[in-house]
Amino acid sequence: LRPLLTMMFLARHHCFRRPVVSAVTRRFFSAETPGFVTVSIEEAQSTTAQALKQIGWDDEDAALQAEIMTAAELCGNNQGLVKMYQPQMMAPAENAAKPLVERETLVSAVINANQAPGMLAAVTAADLAASKVLEGPSAISIVTSYNTSTSSGQLAFYVNRMAEKGLIGVAMANSPEFVAAASGGKPVFGTNPLAVAVPTTDGTFSFDMATSAIALFGVLTAKSKGEPLPENVAYDSSGNWTTDANEVMEGGAIATFGGHKGAGLALCVELLAGALSGSAVLGQEESKKAAKSWGHIFVAIQPNMLVDDYASRSQSIIDTVKASGEGIRIPGERSARMAKERRAAGVMPIP
């Protein structure tokens, strides 16, 4: 195999050992499904880490990114191992170093990622935000990061880390220009995701969404598989709707979700995770992609300083919403169940 070994390359060439597929796993995946291979979770994560090391990351950074991508893959999120289809998008910059803390106060800080992985920058910022409210006098803290140019992956991973500590976590991330504000416009936004997680008596609740109609790696997945995109999620170079992922990546753009509402949310993420973090700003750089400085913002809230028994209050709201009609599903419920059952089975499907 070439040095740029990828997880997907291995899967497609059956280099993984094929574990026994349990009945639980078959609920979400059939071992006979064309185009998939079933691998153990441990092997998926370790092989991904090895692939990341082969494109230049050290042991620590490779292991962290592999953990986060595997966690996303477990719940069927498209921020998972599909990222390894194009390893150059995950490769380190020549001057990559470890993140540094800047402008620190009791309730805030800025993380200069120093071109470290976006996932390392995000974990560093999220954990520092959590520690400031857990160990400090304030009910809220804000930590931003900038100067990273690789994907931060699934934002739910980071806010759930906060919620597991009894905190409310809020996260936003901006990224290069892939998304147009409206039909006919040139790309200006990233997919600009946002996520929220809260503690509940059942564990945690999290909601993680891109403000685009489809995530970038959803487009890349469709391109790699030769499958059409859903209707009305992307434009070609002329500003017309297209379902051809190749047209999107060759001068086209992804759409925002929900028209002007998605564009408004994407703009808010740009103003907070972009302008406030110190990362590249639209209109001040040739492009965010060329500047290689993308941003995050993490907010940690200690609910116990504001209200008693927040976990039971949040659980009551979630339970009431779910019971409000037949078949109503809480956002993230299916993904959480899928991840739990795949962990219990010890295996997962890889496309």
Order of alpha helices (4+ residues) and beta strands (2+ residues): alpha-alpha-beta-alpha-alpha-beta-beta-alpha-beta-alpha-beta-beta-beta-beta-beta-alpha-beta-alpha-beta-alpha-alpha-beta-alpha-alpha-beta
